[in-house]
Amino acid sequence: MGKFKLDKITGVGEGLLNEQSKNVAVQKRTEYIPISKIHPNPRNGLSLNNIPELASQIKAAGLEQPLVVYQMDDGDYMLLTGHRRFKAINYLIESGDWDADKPVECKVKDLDAMDLPLDFEDKEMLSILTTNQNRKYEHEDIAFEIREWKNLIAKLRAKGVTIMVVGNDENGNDITRNIAGVKTRDLVAEQLGISSAQVAKYDKVENRGSDELKAALKENRINVSNAAQVANMQKPVQAKFITEILEKKGTDEQITSDDIAVEEKKQSSKKKNEREEKAIYVISTNVFNKDMRDISKLIDEGGKHLTDSQYAAYCRYIKGLKKLFS
């Protein structure tokens, strides 16, 4: 994920950043820090899966990628990236396979040095997003990043910013991107390595989905395309459908487009029945013909002359009657 396009990154060329990019990019210093002085960031919304497997890799090969942190006022450090690695190291410490006093390699970032019109918390979130771009993303990670990227980009645009940090190079230093004239949805899609259409589907689930639908997407019980389709339903209908269909499926089975089609047909039939049940007036042919005769009396022998807007209204009414009786 975070597969930004190098040809669109400001400052690439002759190995140099331009002056505006230099002001935005922040260098990081390398330090070796005891794990006990590093704290997981409570604002990190990314998933922490497969920790035992990652711990086995670190035990065998060591910590191949440094953690990225910033120093707090009390002298300890807050994580920006590397939460899975941090958790895996603590897993190894608990199992006796890692020396708790052994310092780990970290890149220390000075958030105050970021020359952007953002408060400290927004700079922190931007750093979390840009230093985690190489991870394997789950649905919940994508939803989290879409929400946070859109929020940050909106704030930067409002301040007139045209250059922003989008990732890190192989040395852990910031890479910047010109965002002027680029749609926010396209920028977010580029950051996550997905299409703009996919971003729109996640937005739809985020804005119109029930809690049950969002949970099903998070747990990989439904893909985002099908989830966006379910989001067209009313939230109570979504919740009932998701709950009932998952009760019928095995723990590893996903909700399919066929499942959704069956539910949509069921809902369509239900709405039709409700309309028919509420019908309390009967329009017979005689009643209809009488009404038409009364209207006909209003038309002169030479016909009724209508303006363009009046004729358009006449056509709408006739079309409406046809639809009403169909």
Secondary structure, DSSP 8 states (H G I E B T S, - for coil): -----GGGSTT-STT---HHHHHH---EEEEEEEGGGEE--TT--S----HHHHHHHHHHH---S-EEEEE-TTS-EEEEE-HHHHHHHHHHHHTT-S-TT-EEEEEEE-GGG--SS--HHHHHHHHHHHT-TTS---HHHHHHHHHHHHHHHHHHHHTT--EEEEEE-TTS-EEEEE-TT--HHHHHHHHHTS-HHHHHHHHHHHHH--HHHHHHHHTTSS-HHHHHHHTTS-HHHHHHHHHHHHHHS-TT----HHHHHHHHHHHHHHHHHHHHHT------HHHHHHHHHHHHTTS-TT-----HHHHHHHHHHHHHHHHHH-
